[in-house]
Amino acid sequence: MNIKQILHYPRLDTVLMVEKLSYDTSGTYTRKQLWERLPKKTMYQTFCVIIDYLLYSKKIAVDKEGKIAWVWDPEGARKYLKRKDLARK
């Protein structure tokens, strides 16, 4: 992310709104389609900053068709970390 080119930093409620929509519609929409379905209007540049943040934090992934999928699963990760047969050596 290039911080010098960001015009509008997103507010927390906007980030949470995009996170919720990404989670609810995982794997269904592309970036632009997701932006068009937001319940509250948001500047596209601000939306892109949020998507870049979610990609950077590994909460979402983009497939080869450009569709955004929610991949962050802390409960699943904890479950697998507790398994002895999957322990790190």
Long-range contacts (C-beta under 8 A, 24 or more apart in sequence): 1-49, 1-52, 1-53, 1-56, 6-45, 6-49, 7-43, 7-45, 7-46, 8-43, 8-45, 8-46, 8-49, 9-46, 9-49, 10-42, 10-46, 10-49, 10-50, 14-40, 14-42, 14-46, 14-50, 15-50, 15-53, 17-42, 18-42, 18-47, 18-50, 18-51, 18-54, 19-54, 19-59, 22-54, 22-59, 22-60, 22-68, 22-70, 23-70, 26-68, 26-69, 26-70, 27-63, 27-67, 27-68, 27-69, 27-70, 28-67, 29-67, 29-68, 30-65, 30-66, 30-67, 30-68, 31-62, 31-66, 31-68, 34-68
